[in-house]
Amino acid sequence: MAGPIQLYGEIAIKDGGLATVKEMMQGAISTTKEKDPGVLSYQFYFNDDETVMYALETYRDGAAMLQHFASLGDGLEEMFSVVTMQAMHVFGEVPPEVAEALTPMGAKYFKSFGGFTR
């Protein structure tokens, strides 16, 4: 599975779910940092009133993304009980097994035209 994959997510937080989201994300960040060396960047942001969270994630390749999903386990299902995915854009060459995991969340895929990262 070649090449980096970048993910942009826009995630609405359900009423009353902010504290749960923050707690779960702290755990996900710690787990990812410890267990998933193929996750090159894992950044999260909130809008001003903390009703929407934005995810910016970069994976070494599709295998790293799949490993990350395995590391999080059932946490993803629990997270989706307090959030709604508004948009997910995935950039790079996405292997079929990654698309199989992301497509049910509404992922849209974009192939590289060119550019560079320093």
WOCOR-V654090 format. One record per residue. N is the residue number from 1. SS is DSSP state (A for helix, B for strand, O for the rest). PSI is psi in radians with two decimals (* if undefined). Layout:
# WOCOR-V654090
n->N ss->SS psi->PSI
n->N ss->SS psi->PSI
This chain:
# WOCOR-V654090
n->1 ss->O psi->1.83
n->2 ss->O psi->2.58
n->3 ss->O psi->2.67
n->4 ss->O psi->2.65
n->5 ss->B psi->2.30
n->6 ss->B psi->2.51
n->7 ss->B psi->2.32
n->8 ss->B psi->2.18
n->9 ss->B psi->2.46
n->10 ss->B psi->2.02
n->11 ss->B psi->2.01
n->12 ss->B psi->2.39
n->13 ss->B psi->2.20
n->14 ss->O psi->2.67
n->15 ss->O psi->2.26
n->16 ss->O psi->0.02
n->17 ss->O psi->-0.08
n->18 ss->A psi->-0.83
n->19 ss->A psi->-0.71
n->20 ss->A psi->-0.78
n->21 ss->A psi->-0.83
n->22 ss->A psi->-0.74
n->23 ss->A psi->-0.81
n->24 ss->A psi->-0.68
n->25 ss->A psi->-0.63
n->26 ss->A psi->-0.73
n->27 ss->A psi->-0.75
n->28 ss->A psi->-0.69
n->29 ss->A psi->-0.80
n->30 ss->A psi->-0.82
n->31 ss->A psi->-0.78
n->32 ss->A psi->-0.76
n->33 ss->A psi->-0.67
n->34 ss->A psi->-0.74
n->35 ss->A psi->-0.25
n->36 ss->O psi->1.37
n->37 ss->O psi->-0.29
n->38 ss->O psi->-0.09
n->39 ss->B psi->1.88
n->40 ss->B psi->-0.53
n->41 ss->B psi->2.42
n->42 ss->B psi->1.61
n->43 ss->B psi->2.47
n->44 ss->B psi->2.53
n->45 ss->B psi->2.71
n->46 ss->B psi->2.65
n->47 ss->O psi->3.07
n->48 ss->O psi->-0.69
n->49 ss->O psi->0.18
n->50 ss->O psi->0.70
n->51 ss->O psi->-0.22
n->52 ss->B psi->2.33
n->53 ss->B psi->2.46
n->54 ss->B psi->2.29
n->55 ss->B psi->2.32
n->56 ss->B psi->1.97
n->57 ss->B psi->2.46
n->58 ss->B psi->2.26
n->59 ss->B psi->2.53
n->60 ss->O psi->-0.71
n->61 ss->O psi->-3.07
n->62 ss->A psi->-0.64
n->63 ss->A psi->-0.69
n->64 ss->A psi->-0.65
n->65 ss->A psi->-0.74
n->66 ss->A psi->-0.69
n->67 ss->A psi->-0.71
n->68 ss->A psi->-0.78
n->69 ss->A psi->-0.73
n->70 ss->A psi->-0.68
n->71 ss->A psi->-0.66
n->72 ss->A psi->-0.46
n->73 ss->O psi->-2.30
n->74 ss->O psi->-0.13
n->75 ss->A psi->-0.59
n->76 ss->A psi->-0.76
n->77 ss->A psi->-0.75
n->78 ss->A psi->-0.73
n->79 ss->A psi->-0.73
n->80 ss->O psi->-0.04
n->81 ss->O psi->-0.30
n->82 ss->O psi->0.06
n->83 ss->B psi->2.87
n->84 ss->B psi->2.23
n->85 ss->B psi->2.07
n->86 ss->B psi->-0.62
n->87 ss->B psi->2.49
n->88 ss->B psi->2.08
n->89 ss->B psi->2.27
n->90 ss->B psi->2.20
n->91 ss->B psi->2.24
n->92 ss->O psi->-3.10
n->93 ss->O psi->1.86
n->94 ss->O psi->2.05
n->95 ss->O psi->2.68
n->96 ss->A psi->-0.67
n->97 ss->A psi->-0.46
n->98 ss->A psi->-0.79
n->99 ss->A psi->-0.65
n->100 ss->A psi->-0.63
n->101 ss->A psi->-0.61
n->102 ss->A psi->-0.54
n->103 ss->A psi->-0.70
n->104 ss->A psi->-0.32
n->105 ss->A psi->0.12
n->106 ss->O psi->0.33
n->107 ss->B psi->2.47
n->108 ss->B psi->2.49
n->109 ss->B psi->2.48
n->110 ss->B psi->2.23
n->111 ss->O psi->2.62
n->112 ss->O psi->2.43
n->113 ss->O psi->-0.70
n->114 ss->O psi->3.02
n->115 ss->O psi->-2.97
n->116 ss->O psi->2.82
n->117 ss->O psi->2.34
n->118 ss->O psi->*
